[in-house]
Amino acid sequence: LLCVLAGYAVQLPALKAIGGQLGGLNTFDIFGPRWLGQSGNLFTLGTVPSVNGGLAVFFFLMMHPPFQQEVELCGQALLEDSRLAASMAFALAQAALITRQVAGMAAAASAGALATLFVQLLAGWALLDSLCHAMTRHGLGDGTFNVIAMNIVVEFAFAAWAIAAGCVSGRFSGASAAVLAACVAAFGAAVAAVVGAKEAVRVVIFKRSGALSAGKGQVQRDPEVQLKYCGFGIMPLILAEFLLGGTQAGMQFTGFSLASVFPRLAAALQTNLWAFCAAKACLLLPVCLLYGALSYRQKYEKLSTALQHLGAQVESVTPGLETQQYLLKRQLRVNTLGSVAFTVLATVATAAQHVQRAVFGVEINLISLMLLMSWVSQFRRQVQPHAALERSYDNISKRLGLYDAATAGGEAP
């Protein structure tokens, strides 16, 4: 992460040689460091190619059964190679679009200088992606999302500094800042409650002892299957933000205007806050529902098979296909409630940003806060199993070491 911060401070040599700046251009990096603006740093392409590559592979995996079979046979390596190939394709397209914009603004730039800029953009992205992959490989969560979370934290720090400076200068009162802090804290608590909400399904496991009769040898335990209301995690919000940002960028780049096709809708989105919030909700809710439905179907197919192999079943439900359908139906119902709550929070966050901008001139982006809290939940889910595995490995290694020492000394193991 420190290397990523250092890369933000490095200007691309080719861009410096051309004498251009990216201040008037669109880099399409909607998750990048907003406090820097579009300065043409080493990591100008940002995490967008990696996010796009991951989304493309996810949807292809969920909707193309032959690819699922290949992944099951070849393992995680095939999935990672596919993600990298898709990310490279998106990086090539993004670098080409930026280079084309620079060529339009710097008419004196030679073809060689533009080609060098194109290569340097790709090289910077390759370095960023390798740093993200290193974090993921070492069990430190998803490296791409870690970089996005770091950008959000630094963005919040700059916003808090601007608000504190405004209080000192008398631009607005300390009471207003305290009210803002309380509202942000209350919103964060609501997001935490929704993200952490879950519903339990009771599972009964039977173990049969060979020494006992069938009637007396059943030992019953009561574990649970946890159904999370927002088990879809961070991706739907990222996808919705990308679709909004990507659509605006595409319109800006192609010259296409929504007003030319839907003039009333375009005017309402620009002037009416409620219309803009409703449009965002209409985009986010289907994304949450679709992403959750695709994610859960494969998960509960494997879970029902595993329960059947363990001799377990959901109470009053036949093992196998009926268990899978029961769990999936319960999870989709829970997912619908979670998606609606998540969308309501995102809509409130969008409205609150406009209010902050009008009152303070700066904003603590509550959508970014939702991303950050979803990242925290996902980070814990990813890191805890890895840490448990490392502890188990260390424990086994110690036991094996004691065993070797005992046998070497002639003692009975």
C-alpha positions as CSV (number, residue, x, y, z in Angstrom):
1,L,0.0,0.0,0.0
2,L,2.9,2.4,0.7
3,C,4.3,1.5,-2.8
4,V,0.9,2.4,-4.3
5,L,0.9,5.8,-2.4
6,A,4.5,6.4,-3.7
7,G,3.4,5.6,-7.3
8,Y,0.7,8.3,-7.1
9,A,3.4,10.9,-6.6
10,V,5.3,9.8,-9.8
11,Q,4.3,11.6,-12.9
12,L,4.5,9.6,-16.2
13,P,7.8,10.6,-18.0
14,A,6.1,10.4,-21.4
15,L,3.3,12.8,-20.4
16,K,5.9,15.2,-18.9
17,A,7.9,15.1,-22.2
18,I,4.8,15.9,-24.2
19,G,4.1,18.8,-21.8
20,G,0.5,17.7,-21.2
21,Q,-1.6,17.3,-18.1
22,L,-4.6,15.0,-17.5
23,G,-6.6,17.7,-15.8
24,G,-9.0,18.1,-18.6
25,L,-9.2,14.5,-19.6
26,N,-11.2,11.5,-18.4
27,T,-9.0,8.7,-17.1
28,F,-12.1,6.4,-16.4
29,D,-10.6,5.6,-12.9
30,I,-13.7,6.1,-10.8
31,F,-12.1,4.4,-7.8
32,G,-8.8,6.3,-7.9
33,P,-7.4,8.9,-5.5
34,R,-9.8,11.8,-5.8
35,W,-7.6,14.1,-3.7
36,L,-5.0,14.0,-6.5
37,G,-7.3,14.7,-9.4
38,Q,-6.3,13.6,-12.8
39,S,-2.6,14.3,-12.6
40,G,-1.2,11.6,-14.8
41,N,0.6,9.5,-12.2
42,L,2.2,6.1,-12.5
43,F,-1.0,4.3,-11.7
44,T,-3.3,6.4,-13.9
45,L,-5.3,3.4,-15.1
46,G,-6.0,2.5,-11.4
47,T,-7.9,-0.6,-10.3
48,V,-10.7,-0.3,-13.0
49,P,-9.2,-2.9,-15.3
50,S,-8.8,-5.4,-12.5
51,V,-12.4,-4.8,-11.2
52,N,-13.7,-5.1,-14.8
53,G,-11.7,-8.3,-15.3
54,G,-13.0,-9.8,-12.1
55,L,-16.6,-9.0,-12.9
56,A,-16.4,-10.3,-16.5
57,V,-14.9,-13.6,-15.3
58,F,-17.5,-13.9,-12.5
59,F,-20.5,-13.5,-14.8
60,F,-18.9,-15.8,-17.4
61,L,-18.3,-18.4,-14.7
62,M,-21.9,-18.2,-13.4
63,M,-23.6,-18.3,-16.8
64,H,-21.3,-20.7,-18.8
65,P,-21.4,-24.2,-17.3
66,P,-18.6,-25.6,-19.4
67,F,-16.2,-23.0,-17.9
68,Q,-17.4,-24.0,-14.4
69,Q,-16.4,-27.6,-15.2
70,E,-13.0,-26.5,-16.4
71,V,-12.4,-24.5,-13.3
72,E,-13.4,-27.5,-11.1
73,L,-10.9,-29.6,-13.0
74,C,-8.0,-27.1,-13.3
75,G,-8.5,-25.3,-10.0
76,Q,-8.0,-21.7,-9.0
77,A,-5.1,-21.1,-11.4
78,L,-7.4,-21.2,-14.4
79,L,-9.7,-18.6,-12.8
80,E,-6.8,-16.3,-12.0
81,D,-5.4,-16.6,-15.5
82,S,-8.8,-15.8,-17.0
83,R,-9.1,-12.8,-14.7
84,L,-5.6,-11.5,-15.7
85,A,-6.4,-11.9,-19.4
86,A,-9.7,-10.0,-19.1
87,S,-8.0,-7.3,-17.0
88,M,-5.3,-6.9,-19.6
89,A,-7.9,-6.4,-22.3
90,F,-9.6,-3.7,-20.3
91,A,-6.3,-2.1,-19.5
92,L,-5.4,-2.0,-23.2
93,A,-8.7,-0.3,-24.0
94,Q,-8.5,2.2,-21.2
95,A,-4.9,3.1,-22.1
96,A,-5.9,3.6,-25.8
97,L,-8.7,5.9,-24.8
98,I,-6.5,8.1,-22.6
99,T,-3.8,8.2,-25.3
100,R,-6.3,9.3,-27.8
101,Q,-7.5,12.1,-25.6
102,V,-3.9,13.3,-25.1
103,A,-3.3,13.2,-28.8
104,G,-6.4,15.5,-29.3
105,M,-5.2,18.0,-26.7
106,A,-1.5,18.0,-27.5
107,A,-1.5,18.4,-31.3
108,A,2.3,18.7,-31.4
109,A,2.8,15.2,-29.8
110,S,4.6,12.8,-32.1
111,A,3.5,9.2,-32.7
112,G,6.5,7.9,-30.8
113,A,5.7,10.0,-27.8
114,L,2.1,8.8,-27.8
115,A,3.3,5.2,-28.1
116,T,5.6,5.7,-25.2
117,L,2.8,7.1,-23.1
118,F,0.6,4.1,-24.0
119,V,3.3,1.6,-22.9
120,Q,4.0,3.5,-19.7
121,L,0.3,3.5,-18.8
122,L,0.2,-0.3,-19.3
123,A,3.4,-0.7,-17.3
124,G,2.1,1.3,-14.4
125,W,-1.1,-0.8,-14.3
126,A,0.9,-4.1,-14.5
127,L,2.9,-3.0,-11.5
128,L,-0.2,-2.0,-9.6
129,D,-1.9,-5.3,-10.4
130,S,1.2,-7.3,-9.3
131,L,1.2,-5.4,-5.9
132,C,-2.6,-6.2,-5.5
133,H,-2.0,-9.8,-6.4
134,A,0.9,-10.0,-3.8
135,M,-1.5,-9.0,-1.1
136,T,-4.1,-11.5,-2.2
137,R,-1.6,-14.3,-2.5
138,H,-0.4,-13.7,1.1
139,G,-3.9,-14.0,2.5
140,L,-4.4,-10.2,3.2
141,G,-7.8,-9.9,1.6
142,D,-8.4,-8.9,-2.0
143,G,-5.5,-6.6,-3.0
144,T,-7.6,-4.6,-5.5
145,F,-10.2,-3.8,-2.9
146,N,-7.5,-3.0,-0.4
147,V,-6.2,-0.3,-2.7
148,I,-9.7,1.1,-3.2
149,A,-10.2,1.1,0.6
150,M,-6.9,2.9,1.1
151,N,-8.0,5.6,-1.4
152,I,-11.3,6.0,0.5
153,V,-9.5,6.4,3.9
154,V,-7.1,9.1,2.5
155,E,-10.1,10.8,0.8
156,F,-11.9,10.9,4.2
157,A,-8.7,12.3,5.9
158,F,-8.6,15.2,3.3
159,A,-12.3,15.9,3.8
160,A,-12.0,16.0,7.6
161,W,-9.0,18.3,7.3
162,A,-10.9,20.6,5.0
163,I,-13.9,20.7,7.4
164,A,-11.6,21.3,10.4
165,A,-9.9,24.2,8.5
166,G,-13.3,25.7,7.7
167,C,-14.2,25.6,11.4
168,V,-10.9,27.3,12.3
169,S,-11.4,30.0,9.6
170,G,-15.0,30.6,10.7
171,R,-16.5,29.5,7.4
172,F,-18.9,27.4,9.3
173,S,-19.5,26.7,13.0
174,G,-18.1,23.9,15.1
175,A,-21.7,22.9,16.0
176,S,-22.4,22.2,12.3
177,A,-19.3,20.0,12.1
178,A,-20.3,18.1,15.2
179,V,-23.8,17.5,13.7
180,L,-22.2,16.3,10.5
181,A,-19.9,13.9,12.5
182,A,-22.9,12.5,14.4
183,C,-24.9,12.0,11.2
184,V,-21.9,10.2,9.6
185,A,-21.5,8.0,12.7
186,A,-25.3,7.1,12.8
187,F,-25.2,6.3,9.1
188,G,-22.1,4.1,9.7
189,A,-23.9,2.3,12.5
190,A,-26.9,1.6,10.2
191,V,-24.6,0.3,7.5
192,A,-22.9,-2.0,10.0
193,A,-26.2,-3.3,11.2
194,V,-27.4,-4.1,7.7
195,V,-24.1,-5.6,6.5
196,G,-23.7,-7.8,9.6
197,A,-27.3,-9.0,9.7
198,K,-27.8,-12.7,9.2
199,E,-30.5,-15.4,9.6
200,A,-29.7,-18.9,11.0
201,V,-31.1,-22.2,9.6
202,R,-30.8,-25.1,12.1
203,V,-29.0,-28.2,10.9
204,V,-29.1,-31.6,12.5
205,I,-26.2,-34.0,12.3
206,F,-26.5,-37.7,13.1
207,K,-23.4,-39.8,14.0
208,R,-23.9,-43.6,14.2
209,S,-21.6,-45.7,16.4
210,G,-21.0,-49.3,15.3
211,A,-20.9,-50.6,18.8
212,L,-24.4,-49.4,19.6
213,S,-27.7,-50.3,18.1
214,A,-29.3,-48.1,15.5
215,G,-31.9,-46.7,17.9
216,K,-29.5,-45.8,20.7
217,G,-26.4,-44.8,18.7
218,Q,-27.6,-41.5,17.3
219,V,-25.8,-38.5,18.7
220,Q,-27.5,-35.2,17.8
221,R,-25.8,-31.8,17.5
222,D,-27.3,-28.5,16.4
223,P,-25.0,-26.4,14.2
224,E,-26.4,-23.7,12.0
225,V,-26.1,-22.4,8.4
226,Q,-25.8,-18.6,8.5
227,L,-27.7,-16.8,5.7
228,K,-26.3,-13.2,5.4
229,Y,-28.7,-10.4,4.4
230,C,-25.9,-8.7,2.5
231,G,-23.9,-11.8,1.5
232,F,-23.3,-10.3,-1.9
233,G,-20.6,-8.1,-0.4
234,I,-18.9,-5.2,-2.0
235,M,-19.2,-6.0,-5.7
236,P,-22.8,-4.8,-6.5
237,L,-22.0,-1.3,-5.1
238,I,-18.8,-1.2,-7.0
239,L,-20.6,-2.4,-10.2
240,A,-23.4,0.1,-9.8
241,E,-20.9,3.0,-9.3
242,F,-18.9,1.8,-12.3
243,L,-22.0,1.7,-14.5
244,L,-22.9,5.2,-13.5
245,G,-19.3,6.5,-13.9
246,G,-18.7,4.5,-17.1
247,T,-21.9,5.7,-18.7
248,Q,-21.1,9.4,-17.9
249,A,-17.5,8.9,-19.2
250,G,-18.8,7.2,-22.3
251,M,-21.2,10.0,-23.1
252,Q,-18.4,12.6,-22.5
253,F,-16.0,10.7,-24.8
254,T,-18.4,9.9,-27.6
255,G,-20.3,13.2,-27.5
256,F,-23.6,11.3,-27.0
257,S,-26.1,13.3,-24.9
258,L,-28.9,11.8,-22.9
259,A,-30.8,15.1,-23.5
260,S,-31.0,14.4,-27.2
261,V,-32.9,11.2,-26.7
262,F,-34.7,11.7,-23.3
263,P,-34.7,15.5,-22.7
264,R,-37.2,15.4,-19.8
265,L,-35.3,12.6,-18.0
266,A,-32.0,14.4,-18.5
267,A,-33.3,17.6,-17.1
268,A,-34.9,15.8,-14.1
269,L,-31.6,14.0,-13.3
270,Q,-29.7,17.3,-13.4
271,T,-32.1,19.5,-11.5
272,N,-34.2,17.1,-9.3
273,L,-32.3,15.4,-6.4
274,W,-35.2,12.9,-5.9
275,A,-35.2,11.9,-9.5
276,F,-31.4,11.3,-9.4
277,C,-31.7,9.2,-6.2
278,A,-34.6,7.2,-7.7
279,A,-32.5,6.5,-10.8
280,K,-29.6,5.3,-8.7
281,A,-31.9,3.0,-6.6
282,C,-33.4,1.5,-9.8
283,L,-29.8,0.6,-10.9
284,L,-28.4,-0.7,-7.6
285,L,-31.4,-2.9,-6.5
286,P,-31.4,-5.2,-9.6
287,V,-27.6,-5.4,-9.5
288,C,-27.7,-6.6,-5.8
289,L,-30.5,-9.1,-6.6
290,L,-28.8,-10.5,-9.7
291,Y,-25.3,-10.7,-8.2
292,G,-26.6,-12.4,-5.1
293,A,-28.7,-14.9,-7.0
294,L,-25.8,-15.9,-9.2
295,S,-23.5,-16.2,-6.2
296,Y,-25.7,-18.3,-4.0
297,R,-26.8,-20.9,-6.6
298,Q,-23.4,-22.6,-6.9
299,K,-22.7,-22.1,-3.2
300,Y,-25.7,-24.0,-1.9
301,E,-25.4,-26.7,-4.5
302,K,-22.0,-27.5,-3.0
303,L,-23.2,-27.0,0.6
304,S,-26.2,-29.4,0.2
305,T,-23.8,-32.0,-1.2
306,A,-21.4,-31.5,1.7
307,L,-24.2,-31.8,4.3
308,Q,-25.4,-35.0,2.7
309,H,-21.9,-36.5,2.8
310,L,-21.7,-35.6,6.5
311,G,-24.9,-37.3,7.3
312,A,-26.6,-33.9,8.1
313,Q,-29.9,-32.4,7.1
314,V,-31.9,-29.3,7.6
315,E,-34.8,-30.0,10.0
316,S,-37.8,-31.4,8.3
317,V,-36.2,-31.2,4.8
318,T,-35.0,-34.2,2.8
319,P,-31.2,-34.2,2.1
320,G,-29.9,-33.6,-1.4
321,L,-31.8,-31.5,-4.0
322,E,-34.6,-30.6,-1.7
323,T,-32.1,-29.2,0.8
324,Q,-30.4,-27.2,-1.9
325,Q,-33.7,-25.7,-3.1
326,Y,-34.8,-24.9,0.5
327,L,-31.6,-23.1,1.4
328,L,-31.5,-21.3,-1.9
329,K,-35.1,-20.1,-1.5
330,R,-34.4,-18.9,2.1
331,Q,-31.2,-17.2,1.0
332,L,-32.9,-15.4,-1.9
333,R,-35.7,-14.2,0.4
334,V,-33.1,-12.9,2.9
335,N,-31.0,-11.4,0.0
336,T,-34.1,-9.5,-1.2
337,L,-34.6,-7.9,2.2
338,G,-30.9,-7.1,2.4
339,S,-30.8,-5.7,-1.1
340,V,-33.7,-3.4,-0.4
341,A,-32.1,-2.1,2.8
342,F,-28.7,-1.7,1.1
343,T,-30.3,0.3,-1.7
344,V,-32.2,2.5,0.7
345,L,-28.9,3.3,2.5
346,A,-27.2,4.1,-0.8
347,T,-30.1,6.4,-1.8
348,V,-29.8,8.2,1.6
349,A,-26.1,8.5,1.1
350,T,-26.5,10.1,-2.3
351,A,-28.9,12.7,-1.0
352,A,-26.7,13.4,2.0
353,Q,-23.7,14.1,-0.3
354,H,-25.7,16.9,-2.0
355,V,-26.6,18.4,1.3
356,Q,-23.0,18.3,2.6
357,R,-21.8,19.9,-0.6
358,A,-24.3,22.7,-0.3
359,V,-23.6,23.4,3.4
360,F,-19.8,22.7,3.7
361,G,-18.5,22.9,0.2
362,V,-16.8,19.5,0.8
363,E,-18.3,16.1,1.5
364,I,-17.7,12.9,3.4
365,N,-18.7,10.6,0.7
366,L,-21.2,8.2,2.3
367,I,-21.2,5.8,-0.7
368,S,-17.5,5.5,-0.1
369,L,-18.2,4.8,3.6
370,M,-20.6,2.0,2.5
371,L,-17.8,0.6,0.3
372,L,-15.3,0.8,3.1
373,M,-17.6,-1.0,5.6
374,S,-18.5,-3.7,3.1
375,W,-14.7,-4.1,2.5
376,V,-14.1,-4.5,6.3
377,S,-16.7,-7.3,6.4
378,Q,-15.3,-9.0,3.4
379,F,-11.7,-8.5,4.6
380,R,-12.5,-10.3,7.9
381,R,-14.2,-13.2,6.0
382,Q,-11.1,-13.6,3.8
383,V,-8.4,-13.1,6.4
384,Q,-9.8,-15.2,9.3
385,P,-9.8,-18.6,7.5
386,H,-6.3,-17.9,6.2
387,A,-5.0,-17.0,9.7
388,A,-6.7,-20.1,11.2
389,L,-5.1,-22.3,8.6
390,E,-1.7,-20.8,9.4
391,R,-2.2,-21.4,13.1
392,S,-3.2,-25.0,12.4
393,Y,-0.1,-25.4,10.2
394,D,2.1,-24.0,13.0
395,N,0.5,-26.3,15.5
396,I,1.0,-29.4,13.3
397,S,4.6,-28.4,12.6
398,K,5.3,-28.1,16.4
399,R,3.7,-31.5,17.0
400,L,5.8,-33.0,14.2
401,G,8.9,-31.4,15.6
402,L,8.2,-32.9,19.1
403,Y,7.6,-36.3,17.4
404,D,10.9,-36.1,15.6
405,A,12.8,-35.0,18.7
406,A,11.2,-37.9,20.7
407,T,12.0,-40.5,18.1
408,A,15.6,-39.2,17.7
409,G,16.2,-39.5,21.4
410,G,15.0,-43.1,21.4
411,E,11.8,-42.4,23.3
412,A,8.4,-43.8,22.5
413,P,6.3,-41.4,20.4
